[in-house]
């Protein structure tokens, strides 16, 4: 059975920014669970090679909530062009996916 669950990835510069976005998404029930991890990011920006330490937010949500989730991240994010990408969750443990769906408003 196909899932309508998604994993959304975004990066932020620090824990304070992460907490603002995490709190906003959870309070508005646009995500059921958000995990964080400190990562090294290497990218091109305005013609320069950049190397930064960032926090990766791994956001569990649904296709139906994605538009609102994306808008809220953009509203709360400090970056001019934040990474916001959604990956489908093709399959998973059904009780977990049911829990996820029950905690996200469409």
Biopython code that builds the backbone (N, CA, C, O; Angstrom):
import numpy as np
from Bio.PDB.StructureBuilder import StructureBuilder

atoms = [
    (1, "UNK", "N", (0.847, -1.190, 0.000)),
    (1, "UNK", "CA", (0.000, 0.000, 0.000)),
    (1, "UNK", "C", (0.889, 1.249, 0.000)),
    (1, "UNK", "O", (1.802, 1.372, 0.817)),
    (2, "UNK", "N", (0.611, 2.169, -0.923)),
    (2, "UNK", "CA", (1.380, 3.412, -1.037)),
    (2, "UNK", "C", (1.061, 4.334, 0.129)),
    (2, "UNK", "O", (-0.078, 4.409, 0.590)),
    (3, "UNK", "N", (2.079, 5.028, 0.590)),
    (3, "UNK", "CA", (1.954, 5.954, 1.710)),
    (3, "UNK", "C", (1.845, 7.376, 1.183)),
    (3, "UNK", "O", (2.393, 7.685, 0.125)),
    (4, "UNK", "N", (1.149, 8.243, 1.900)),
    (4, "UNK", "CA", (1.139, 9.671, 1.556)),
    (4, "UNK", "C", (2.096, 10.436, 2.466)),
    (4, "UNK", "O", (2.096, 11.667, 2.483)),
    (5, "UNK", "N", (2.904, 9.708, 3.215)),
    (5, "UNK", "CA", (3.875, 10.325, 4.123)),
    (5, "UNK", "C", (5.089, 10.810, 3.336)),
    (5, "UNK", "O", (5.462, 10.228, 2.317)),
    (6, "UNK", "N", (5.696, 11.889, 3.832)),
    (6, "UNK", "CA", (6.898, 12.434, 3.213)),
    (6, "UNK", "C", (7.926, 12.766, 4.291)),
    (6, "UNK", "O", (7.590, 12.945, 5.461)),
    (7, "UNK", "N", (9.163, 12.840, 3.873)),
    (7, "UNK", "CA", (10.242, 13.363, 4.696)),
    (7, "UNK", "C", (10.699, 14.652, 4.026)),
    (7, "UNK", "O", (11.054, 14.660, 2.847)),
    (8, "UNK", "N", (10.687, 15.734, 4.784)),
    (8, "UNK", "CA", (11.128, 17.024, 4.268)),
    (8, "UNK", "C", (12.458, 17.351, 4.930)),
    (8, "UNK", "O", (12.613, 17.217, 6.143)),
    (9, "UNK", "N", (13.411, 17.781, 4.117)),
    (9, "UNK", "CA", (14.732, 18.142, 4.614)),
    (9, "UNK", "C", (14.950, 19.637, 4.460)),
    (9, "UNK", "O", (14.677, 20.208, 3.404)),
    (10, "UNK", "N", (15.439, 20.263, 5.510)),
    (10, "UNK", "CA", (15.873, 21.650, 5.446)),
    (10, "UNK", "C", (17.082, 21.797, 6.353)),
    (10, "UNK", "O", (17.254, 21.032, 7.303)),
    (11, "UNK", "N", (17.914, 22.777, 6.058)),
    (11, "UNK", "CA", (19.076, 23.050, 6.894)),
    (11, "UNK", "C", (18.954, 24.442, 7.482)),
    (11, "UNK", "O", (18.366, 25.338, 6.876)),
    (12, "UNK", "N", (19.515, 24.612, 8.669)),
    (12, "UNK", "CA", (19.503, 25.902, 9.366)),
    (12, "UNK", "C", (20.902, 26.162, 9.918)),
    (12, "UNK", "O", (21.685, 25.229, 10.098)),
    (13, "UNK", "N", (21.218, 27.440, 10.189)),
    (13, "UNK", "CA", (22.580, 27.755, 10.623)),
    (13, "UNK", "C", (22.906, 27.396, 12.064)),
    (13, "UNK", "O", (24.078, 27.256, 12.412)),
    (14, "UNK", "N", (21.874, 27.240, 12.922)),
    (14, "UNK", "CA", (22.161, 27.009, 14.341)),
    (14, "UNK", "C", (20.952, 26.414, 15.059)),
    (14, "UNK", "O", (19.865, 26.296, 14.494)),
    (15, "UNK", "N", (21.173, 26.045, 16.316)),
    (15, "UNK", "CA", (20.129, 25.401, 17.115)),
    (15, "UNK", "C", (18.962, 26.352, 17.393)),
    (15, "UNK", "O", (17.811, 25.918, 17.439)),
    (16, "UNK", "N", (19.242, 27.619, 17.575)),
    (16, "UNK", "CA", (18.172, 28.594, 17.833)),
    (16, "UNK", "C", (17.198, 28.643, 16.656)),
    (16, "UNK", "O", (15.984, 28.597, 16.854)),
    (17, "UNK", "N", (17.722, 28.735, 15.434)),
    (17, "UNK", "CA", (16.867, 28.748, 14.240)),
    (17, "UNK", "C", (16.115, 27.427, 14.125)),
    (17, "UNK", "O", (14.938, 27.410, 13.763)),
    (18, "UNK", "N", (16.790, 26.323, 14.430)),
    (18, "UNK", "CA", (16.137, 25.016, 14.384)),
    (18, "UNK", "C", (14.945, 24.983, 15.330)),
    (18, "UNK", "O", (13.867, 24.522, 14.955)),
    (19, "UNK", "N", (15.131, 25.466, 16.548)),
    (19, "UNK", "CA", (14.048, 25.426, 17.534)),
    (19, "UNK", "C", (12.860, 26.280, 17.125)),
    (19, "UNK", "O", (11.718, 25.910, 17.395)),
    (20, "UNK", "N", (13.103, 27.419, 16.477)),
    (20, "UNK", "CA", (12.009, 28.273, 16.005)),
    (20, "UNK", "C", (11.170, 27.522, 14.971)),
    (20, "UNK", "O", (9.942, 27.508, 15.054)),
    (21, "UNK", "N", (11.830, 26.904, 14.009)),
    (21, "UNK", "CA", (11.116, 26.179, 12.951)),
    (21, "UNK", "C", (10.440, 24.925, 13.502)),
    (21, "UNK", "O", (9.291, 24.644, 13.162)),
    (22, "UNK", "N", (11.131, 24.182, 14.337)),
    (22, "UNK", "CA", (10.566, 22.966, 14.926)),
    (22, "UNK", "C", (9.306, 23.295, 15.719)),
    (22, "UNK", "O", (8.274, 22.649, 15.542)),
    (23, "UNK", "N", (9.386, 24.286, 16.582)),
    (23, "UNK", "CA", (8.230, 24.665, 17.404)),
    (23, "UNK", "C", (7.066, 25.099, 16.525)),
    (23, "UNK", "O", (5.930, 24.691, 16.766)),
    (24, "UNK", "N", (7.326, 25.914, 15.516)),
    (24, "UNK", "CA", (6.270, 26.369, 14.624)),
    (24, "UNK", "C", (5.580, 25.232, 13.902)),
    (24, "UNK", "O", (4.352, 25.185, 13.843)),
    (25, "UNK", "N", (6.362, 24.312, 13.352)),
    (25, "UNK", "CA", (5.781, 23.185, 12.612)),
    (25, "UNK", "C", (4.975, 22.253, 13.507)),
    (25, "UNK", "O", (3.898, 21.798, 13.124)),
    (26, "UNK", "N", (5.496, 21.969, 14.700)),
    (26, "UNK", "CA", (4.775, 21.069, 15.606)),
    (26, "UNK", "C", (3.523, 21.724, 16.175)),
    (26, "UNK", "O", (2.483, 21.072, 16.275)),
    (27, "UNK", "N", (3.601, 22.994, 16.547)),
    (27, "UNK", "CA", (2.423, 23.674, 17.098)),
    (27, "UNK", "C", (1.302, 23.786, 16.072)),
    (27, "UNK", "O", (0.128, 23.718, 16.438)),
    (28, "UNK", "N", (1.636, 23.956, 14.802)),
    (28, "UNK", "CA", (0.626, 24.058, 13.758)),
    (28, "UNK", "C", (0.244, 22.693, 13.190)),
    (28, "UNK", "O", (-0.535, 22.607, 12.241)),
    (29, "UNK", "N", (0.788, 21.641, 13.766)),
    (29, "UNK", "CA", (0.528, 20.255, 13.368)),
    (29, "UNK", "C", (0.804, 20.015, 11.887)),
    (29, "UNK", "O", (0.046, 19.334, 11.197)),
    (30, "UNK", "N", (1.913, 20.593, 11.418)),
    (30, "UNK", "CA", (2.341, 20.375, 10.043)),
    (30, "UNK", "C", (3.398, 19.281, 9.959)),
    (30, "UNK", "O", (3.801, 18.882, 8.867)),
    (31, "UNK", "N", (3.840, 18.803, 11.106)),
    (31, "UNK", "CA", (4.806, 17.712, 11.188)),
    (31, "UNK", "C", (4.479, 16.869, 12.404)),
    (31, "UNK", "O", (4.002, 17.376, 13.419)),
    (32, "UNK", "N", (4.741, 15.579, 12.290)),
    (32, "UNK", "CA", (4.512, 14.675, 13.418)),
    (32, "UNK", "C", (5.787, 14.489, 14.233)),
    (32, "UNK", "O", (5.729, 14.272, 15.443)),
    (33, "UNK", "N", (6.923, 14.574, 13.576)),
    (33, "UNK", "CA", (8.203, 14.309, 14.219)),
    (33, "UNK", "C", (9.286, 15.060, 13.451)),
    (33, "UNK", "O", (9.252, 15.128, 12.222)),
    (34, "UNK", "N", (10.244, 15.622, 14.181)),
    (34, "UNK", "CA", (11.365, 16.310, 13.535)),
    (34, "UNK", "C", (12.643, 15.889, 14.249)),
    (34, "UNK", "O", (12.768, 16.024, 15.466)),
    (35, "UNK", "N", (13.574, 15.384, 13.477)),
    (35, "UNK", "CA", (14.869, 14.990, 14.015)),
    (35, "UNK", "C", (15.914, 15.994, 13.560)),
    (35, "UNK", "O", (15.771, 16.615, 12.507)),
    (36, "UNK", "N", (16.966, 16.152, 14.357)),
    (36, "UNK", "CA", (18.036, 17.085, 14.002)),
    (36, "UNK", "C", (19.374, 16.374, 14.010)),
    (36, "UNK", "O", (19.581, 15.393, 14.725)),
    (37, "UNK", "N", (20.271, 16.896, 13.197)),
    (37, "UNK", "CA", (21.620, 16.356, 13.143)),
    (37, "UNK", "C", (22.554, 17.482, 12.701)),
    (37, "UNK", "O", (22.239, 18.231, 11.777)),
    (38, "UNK", "N", (23.683, 17.593, 13.355)),
    (38, "UNK", "CA", (24.695, 18.558, 12.938)),
    (38, "UNK", "C", (25.431, 17.957, 11.744)),
    (38, "UNK", "O", (25.855, 16.801, 11.775)),
    (39, "UNK", "N", (25.576, 18.769, 10.682)),
    (39, "UNK", "CA", (26.212, 18.287, 9.457)),
    (39, "UNK", "C", (27.194, 19.340, 8.932)),
    (39, "UNK", "O", (27.139, 20.508, 9.315)),
    (40, "UNK", "N", (28.069, 18.910, 8.069)),
    (40, "UNK", "CA", (28.913, 19.826, 7.306)),
    (40, "UNK", "C", (28.274, 20.024, 5.941)),
    (40, "UNK", "O", (27.930, 19.050, 5.272)),
    (41, "UNK", "N", (28.109, 21.281, 5.518)),
    (41, "UNK", "CA", (27.540, 21.590, 4.207)),
    (41, "UNK", "C", (28.593, 22.275, 3.354)),
    (41, "UNK", "O", (29.309, 23.162, 3.819)),
    (42, "UNK", "N", (28.676, 21.857, 2.115)),
    (42, "UNK", "CA", (29.650, 22.385, 1.170)),
    (42, "UNK", "C", (28.885, 22.716, -0.097)),
    (42, "UNK", "O", (28.261, 21.840, -0.694)),
    (43, "UNK", "N", (28.928, 23.987, -0.515)),
    (43, "UNK", "CA", (28.062, 24.426, -1.608)),
    (43, "UNK", "C", (28.612, 25.690, -2.261)),
    (43, "UNK", "O", (29.523, 26.333, -1.739)),
    (44, "UNK", "N", (28.042, 26.031, -3.407)),
    (44, "UNK", "CA", (28.374, 27.271, -4.108)),
    (44, "UNK", "C", (27.314, 28.308, -3.760)),
    (44, "UNK", "O", (26.119, 28.014, -3.798)),
    (45, "UNK", "N", (27.751, 29.525, -3.417)),
    (45, "UNK", "CA", (26.820, 30.629, -3.160)),
    (45, "UNK", "C", (27.468, 31.914, -3.667)),
    (45, "UNK", "O", (28.565, 32.283, -3.248)),
    (46, "UNK", "N", (26.776, 32.574, -4.563)),
    (46, "UNK", "CA", (27.247, 33.839, -5.134)),
    (46, "UNK", "C", (28.680, 33.726, -5.664)),
    (46, "UNK", "O", (29.519, 34.598, -5.439)),
    (47, "UNK", "N", (28.930, 32.617, -6.376)),
    (47, "UNK", "CA", (30.219, 32.408, -7.023)),
    (47, "UNK", "C", (31.340, 31.941, -6.125)),
    (47, "UNK", "O", (32.483, 31.844, -6.571)),
    (48, "UNK", "N", (31.045, 31.649, -4.873)),
    (48, "UNK", "CA", (32.083, 31.222, -3.933)),
    (48, "UNK", "C", (31.781, 29.820, -3.397)),
    (48, "UNK", "O", (30.624, 29.438, -3.221)),
    (49, "UNK", "N", (32.850, 29.071, -3.145)),
    (49, "UNK", "CA", (32.716, 27.777, -2.478)),
    (49, "UNK", "C", (32.588, 28.047, -0.987)),
    (49, "UNK", "O", (33.423, 28.733, -0.398)),
    (50, "UNK", "N", (31.541, 27.505, -0.381)),
    (50, "UNK", "CA", (31.291, 27.712, 1.052)),
    (50, "UNK", "C", (31.367, 26.386, 1.796)),
    (50, "UNK", "O", (30.993, 25.336, 1.273)),
    (51, "UNK", "N", (31.856, 26.457, 3.022)),
    (51, "UNK", "CA", (31.922, 25.299, 3.923)),
    (51, "UNK", "C", (31.344, 25.772, 5.255)),
    (51, "UNK", "O", (31.904, 26.661, 5.896)),
    (52, "UNK", "N", (30.247, 25.189, 5.662)),
    (52, "UNK", "CA", (29.565, 25.620, 6.887)),
    (52, "UNK", "C", (29.157, 24.416, 7.719)),
    (52, "UNK", "O", (28.968, 23.318, 7.195)),
    (53, "UNK", "N", (29.025, 24.632, 9.000)),
    (53, "UNK", "CA", (28.393, 23.657, 9.867)),
    (53, "UNK", "C", (26.947, 24.104, 10.020)),
    (53, "UNK", "O", (26.685, 25.260, 10.353)),
    (54, "UNK", "N", (26.015, 23.201, 9.779)),
    (54, "UNK", "CA", (24.598, 23.503, 9.861)),
    (54, "UNK", "C", (23.890, 22.406, 10.646)),
    (54, "UNK", "O", (24.485, 21.388, 11.002)),
    (55, "UNK", "N", (22.627, 22.633, 10.903)),
    (55, "UNK", "CA", (21.770, 21.596, 11.459)),
    (55, "UNK", "C", (20.798, 21.167, 10.379)),
    (55, "UNK", "O", (20.152, 21.998, 9.740)),
    (56, "UNK", "N", (20.701, 19.874, 10.183)),
    (56, "UNK", "CA", (19.746, 19.289, 9.254)),
    (56, "UNK", "C", (18.476, 18.961, 10.023)),
    (56, "UNK", "O", (18.529, 18.283, 11.049)),
    (57, "UNK", "N", (17.338, 19.434, 9.536)),
    (57, "UNK", "CA", (16.044, 19.058, 10.108)),
    (57, "UNK", "C", (15.441, 18.000, 9.207)),
    (57, "UNK", "O", (15.296, 18.207, 8.002)),
    (58, "UNK", "N", (15.090, 16.862, 9.795)),
    (58, "UNK", "CA", (14.467, 15.749, 9.089)),
    (58, "UNK", "C", (13.019, 15.708, 9.576)),
    (58, "UNK", "O", (12.738, 15.264, 10.689)),
    (59, "UNK", "N", (12.115, 16.175, 8.733)),
    (59, "UNK", "CA", (10.736, 16.455, 9.119)),
    (59, "UNK", "C", (9.816, 15.381, 8.537)),
    (59, "UNK", "O", (9.832, 15.141, 7.330)),
    (60, "UNK", "N", (9.020, 14.739, 9.382)),
    (60, "UNK", "CA", (8.051, 13.738, 8.919)),
    (60, "UNK", "C", (6.684, 14.406, 8.823)),
    (60, "UNK", "O", (6.183, 14.969, 9.796)),
    (61, "UNK", "N", (6.091, 14.335, 7.632)),
    (61, "UNK", "CA", (4.812, 14.999, 7.395)),
    (61, "UNK", "C", (4.019, 14.222, 6.346)),
    (61, "UNK", "O", (4.267, 13.038, 6.116)),
    (62, "UNK", "N", (3.062, 14.904, 5.711)),
    (62, "UNK", "CA", (2.240, 14.284, 4.664)),
    (62, "UNK", "C", (2.217, 15.184, 3.432)),
    (62, "UNK", "O", (2.487, 16.382, 3.517)),
    (63, "UNK", "N", (1.891, 14.591, 2.290)),
    (63, "UNK", "CA", (1.752, 15.355, 1.052)),
    (63, "UNK", "C", (0.743, 16.483, 1.210)),
    (63, "UNK", "O", (0.965, 17.588, 0.715)),
    (64, "UNK", "N", (-0.361, 16.216, 1.894)),
    (64, "UNK", "CA", (-1.426, 17.208, 2.045)),
    (64, "UNK", "C", (-0.969, 18.440, 2.823)),
    (64, "UNK", "O", (-1.464, 19.539, 2.574)),
    (65, "UNK", "N", (-0.048, 18.279, 3.746)),
    (65, "UNK", "CA", (0.412, 19.388, 4.586)),
    (65, "UNK", "C", (1.616, 20.114, 3.988)),
    (65, "UNK", "O", (2.038, 21.143, 4.516)),
    (66, "UNK", "N", (2.172, 19.594, 2.895)),
    (66, "UNK", "CA", (3.434, 20.126, 2.396)),
    (66, "UNK", "C", (3.384, 21.627, 2.075)),
    (66, "UNK", "O", (4.288, 22.360, 2.478)),
    (67, "UNK", "N", (2.374, 22.095, 1.374)),
    (67, "UNK", "CA", (2.329, 23.509, 0.972)),
    (67, "UNK", "C", (2.389, 24.441, 2.173)),
    (67, "UNK", "O", (3.135, 25.421, 2.172)),
    (68, "UNK", "N", (1.599, 24.133, 3.200)),
    (68, "UNK", "CA", (1.598, 24.958, 4.413)),
    (68, "UNK", "C", (2.936, 24.841, 5.143)),
    (68, "UNK", "O", (3.456, 25.830, 5.660)),
    (69, "UNK", "N", (3.482, 23.642, 5.181)),
    (69, "UNK", "CA", (4.777, 23.403, 5.822)),
    (69, "UNK", "C", (5.864, 24.225, 5.126)),
    (69, "UNK", "O", (6.670, 24.880, 5.787)),
    (70, "UNK", "N", (5.885, 24.190, 3.804)),
    (70, "UNK", "CA", (6.878, 24.953, 3.052)),
    (70, "UNK", "C", (6.733, 26.449, 3.322)),
    (70, "UNK", "O", (7.731, 27.129, 3.562)),
    (71, "UNK", "N", (5.512, 26.969, 3.287)),
    (71, "UNK", "CA", (5.292, 28.399, 3.541)),
    (71, "UNK", "C", (5.778, 28.807, 4.925)),
    (71, "UNK", "O", (6.386, 29.866, 5.084)),
    (72, "UNK", "N", (5.511, 27.969, 5.932)),
    (72, "UNK", "CA", (5.933, 28.308, 7.293)),
    (72, "UNK", "C", (7.457, 28.284, 7.418)),
    (72, "UNK", "O", (8.037, 29.159, 8.062)),
    (73, "UNK", "N", (8.100, 27.305, 6.816)),
    (73, "UNK", "CA", (9.565, 27.271, 6.854)),
    (73, "UNK", "C", (10.125, 28.542, 6.223)),
    (73, "UNK", "O", (11.020, 29.166, 6.793)),
    (74, "UNK", "N", (9.618, 28.931, 5.067)),
    (74, "UNK", "CA", (10.101, 30.143, 4.393)),
    (74, "UNK", "C", (9.881, 31.367, 5.281)),
    (74, "UNK", "O", (10.753, 32.230, 5.381)),
    (75, "UNK", "N", (8.722, 31.439, 5.920)),
    (75, "UNK", "CA", (8.400, 32.574, 6.798)),
    (75, "UNK", "C", (9.362, 32.661, 7.985)),
    (75, "UNK", "O", (9.763, 33.757, 8.377)),
    (76, "UNK", "N", (9.732, 31.519, 8.556)),
    (76, "UNK", "CA", (10.540, 31.494, 9.771)),
    (76, "UNK", "C", (12.043, 31.417, 9.516)),
    (76, "UNK", "O", (12.834, 31.653, 10.429)),
    (77, "UNK", "N", (12.443, 31.092, 8.297)),
    (77, "UNK", "CA", (13.846, 30.813, 7.982)),
    (77, "UNK", "C", (14.650, 32.090, 7.789)),
    (77, "UNK", "O", (14.141, 33.077, 7.258)),
    (78, "UNK", "N", (15.915, 32.069, 8.224)),
    (78, "UNK", "CA", (16.826, 33.197, 8.043)),
    (78, "UNK", "C", (17.484, 33.226, 6.665)),
    (78, "UNK", "O", (17.924, 34.283, 6.215)),
    (79, "UNK", "N", (17.556, 32.078, 5.992)),
    (79, "UNK", "CA", (18.255, 32.021, 4.709)),
    (79, "UNK", "C", (17.430, 32.670, 3.605)),
    (79, "UNK", "O", (16.201, 32.606, 3.608)),
    (80, "UNK", "N", (18.130, 33.294, 2.663)),
    (80, "UNK", "CA", (17.479, 33.894, 1.497)),
    (80, "UNK", "C", (16.833, 32.813, 0.621)),
    (80, "UNK", "O", (15.715, 32.984, 0.135)),
    (81, "UNK", "N", (17.547, 31.705, 0.426)),
    (81, "UNK", "CA", (17.052, 30.590, -0.378)),
    (81, "UNK", "C", (17.270, 29.304, 0.419)),
    (81, "UNK", "O", (18.270, 28.615, 0.214)),
    (82, "UNK", "N", (16.353, 28.975, 1.320)),
    (82, "UNK", "CA", (16.554, 27.771, 2.134)),
    (82, "UNK", "C", (16.346, 26.490, 1.319)),
    (82, "UNK", "O", (15.539, 26.438, 0.391)),
    (83, "UNK", "N", (17.100, 25.472, 1.701)),
    (83, "UNK", "CA", (16.849, 24.140, 1.146)),
    (83, "UNK", "C", (15.540, 23.646, 1.744)),
    (83, "UNK", "O", (15.404, 23.570, 2.965)),
    (84, "UNK", "N", (14.590, 23.314, 0.902)),
    (84, "UNK", "CA", (13.365, 22.652, 1.347)),
    (84, "UNK", "C", (13.044, 21.627, 0.274)),
    (84, "UNK", "O", (12.594, 21.978, -0.817)),
    (85, "UNK", "N", (13.277, 20.362, 0.584)),
    (85, "UNK", "CA", (13.003, 19.291, -0.376)),
    (85, "UNK", "C", (12.181, 18.212, 0.310)),
    (85, "UNK", "O", (12.391, 17.894, 1.481)),
    (86, "UNK", "N", (11.251, 17.662, -0.437)),
    (86, "UNK", "CA", (10.388, 16.600, 0.090)),
    (86, "UNK", "C", (10.691, 15.296, -0.633)),
    (86, "UNK", "O", (10.797, 15.251, -1.859)),
    (87, "UNK", "N", (10.825, 14.249, 0.149)),
    (87, "UNK", "CA", (11.066, 12.913, -0.386)),
    (87, "UNK", "C", (9.894, 12.022, 0.016)),
    (87, "UNK", "O", (9.476, 12.042, 1.174)),
    (88, "UNK", "N", (9.360, 11.244, -0.917)),
    (88, "UNK", "CA", (8.246, 10.372, -0.563)),
    (88, "UNK", "C", (8.698, 9.230, 0.336)),
    (88, "UNK", "O", (9.806, 8.712, 0.195)),
    (89, "UNK", "N", (7.845, 8.855, 1.238)),
    (89, "UNK", "CA", (8.054, 7.635, 2.023)),
    (89, "UNK", "C", (7.204, 6.580, 1.321)),
    (89, "UNK", "O", (5.988, 6.522, 1.502)),
    (90, "UNK", "N", (7.853, 5.764, 0.532)),
    (90, "UNK", "CA", (7.144, 4.795, -0.302)),
    (90, "UNK", "C", (6.445, 3.719, 0.533)),
    (90, "UNK", "O", (5.336, 3.295, 0.208)),
    (91, "UNK", "N", (7.092, 3.288, 1.592)),
    (91, "UNK", "CA", (6.529, 2.242, 2.441)),
    (91, "UNK", "C", (7.134, 2.403, 3.823)),
    (91, "UNK", "O", (8.160, 3.061, 3.995)),
    (92, "UNK", "N", (6.488, 1.795, 4.803)),
    (92, "UNK", "CA", (6.995, 1.850, 6.164)),
    (92, "UNK", "C", (6.120, 1.026, 7.085)),
    (92, "UNK", "O", (5.101, 0.469, 6.678)),
    (93, "UNK", "N", (6.537, 0.963, 8.317)),
    (93, "UNK", "CA", (5.804, 0.228, 9.336)),
    (93, "UNK", "C", (4.442, 0.893, 9.508)),
    (93, "UNK", "O", (4.361, 2.045, 9.935)),
    (94, "UNK", "N", (3.393, 0.183, 9.182)),
    (94, "UNK", "CA", (2.038, 0.742, 9.128)),
    (94, "UNK", "C", (1.631, 1.440, 10.423)),
    (94, "UNK", "O", (1.091, 2.543, 10.344)),
    (95, "UNK", "N", (1.853, 0.868, 11.621)),
    (95, "UNK", "CA", (1.479, 1.600, 12.847)),
    (95, "UNK", "C", (2.190, 2.955, 12.963)),
    (95, "UNK", "O", (1.591, 3.923, 13.430)),
    (96, "UNK", "N", (3.459, 3.035, 12.544)),
    (96, "UNK", "CA", (4.173, 4.316, 12.588)),
    (96, "UNK", "C", (3.559, 5.295, 11.596)),
    (96, "UNK", "O", (3.323, 6.454, 11.938)),
    (97, "UNK", "N", (3.298, 4.847, 10.383)),
    (97, "UNK", "CA", (2.709, 5.731, 9.378)),
    (97, "UNK", "C", (1.319, 6.203, 9.800)),
    (97, "UNK", "O", (0.950, 7.346, 9.531)),
    (98, "UNK", "N", (0.548, 5.345, 10.453)),
    (98, "UNK", "CA", (-0.761, 5.755, 10.971)),
    (98, "UNK", "C", (-0.597, 6.812, 12.065)),
    (98, "UNK", "O", (-1.345, 7.789, 12.104)),
    (99, "UNK", "N", (0.383, 6.616, 12.951)),
    (99, "UNK", "CA", (0.661, 7.613, 13.998)),
    (99, "UNK", "C", (1.039, 8.943, 13.366)),
    (99, "UNK", "O", (0.532, 9.993, 13.759)),
    (100, "UNK", "N", (1.936, 8.892, 12.382)),
    (100, "UNK", "CA", (2.369, 10.102, 11.695)),
    (100, "UNK", "C", (1.157, 10.841, 11.125)),
    (100, "UNK", "O", (0.980, 12.035, 11.368)),
    (101, "UNK", "N", (0.343, 10.141, 10.383)),
    (101, "UNK", "CA", (-0.828, 10.760, 9.747)),
    (101, "UNK", "C", (-1.779, 11.366, 10.795)),
    (101, "UNK", "O", (-2.373, 12.418, 10.556)),
    (102, "UNK", "N", (-1.920, 10.715, 11.932)),
    (102, "UNK", "CA", (-2.857, 11.200, 12.955)),
    (102, "UNK", "C", (-2.359, 12.475, 13.641)),
    (102, "UNK", "O", (-3.134, 13.150, 14.318)),
    (103, "UNK", "N", (-1.084, 12.811, 13.477)),
    (103, "UNK", "CA", (-0.521, 13.990, 14.135)),
    (103, "UNK", "C", (-0.248, 15.153, 13.181)),
    (103, "UNK", "O", (0.360, 16.150, 13.572)),
    (104, "UNK", "N", (-0.694, 15.025, 11.936)),
    (104, "UNK", "CA", (-0.494, 16.086, 10.943)),
    (104, "UNK", "C", (-1.850, 16.487, 10.397)),
    (104, "UNK", "O", (-2.626, 15.644, 9.946)),
    (105, "UNK", "N", (-2.133, 17.797, 10.441)),
    (105, "UNK", "CA", (-3.358, 18.314, 9.836)),
    (105, "UNK", "C", (-3.123, 18.523, 8.348)),
    (105, "UNK", "O", (-2.075, 19.030, 7.947)),
    (106, "UNK", "N", (-4.100, 18.130, 7.523)),
    (106, "UNK", "CA", (-3.937, 18.378, 6.074)),
    (106, "UNK", "C", (-4.012, 19.864, 5.741)),
    (106, "UNK", "O", (-3.895, 20.243, 4.576)),
]
sb = StructureBuilder()
sb.init_structure("model")
sb.init_model(0)
sb.init_chain("A")
sb.init_seg("    ")
for serial, (resi, resn, name, xyz) in enumerate(atoms, 1):
    if name == "N":
        sb.init_residue(resn, " ", resi, " ")
    sb.init_atom(name, np.array(xyz, "f"), 0.0, 1.0, " ", f" {name:<3s}", serial, name[0])
structure = sb.get_structure()
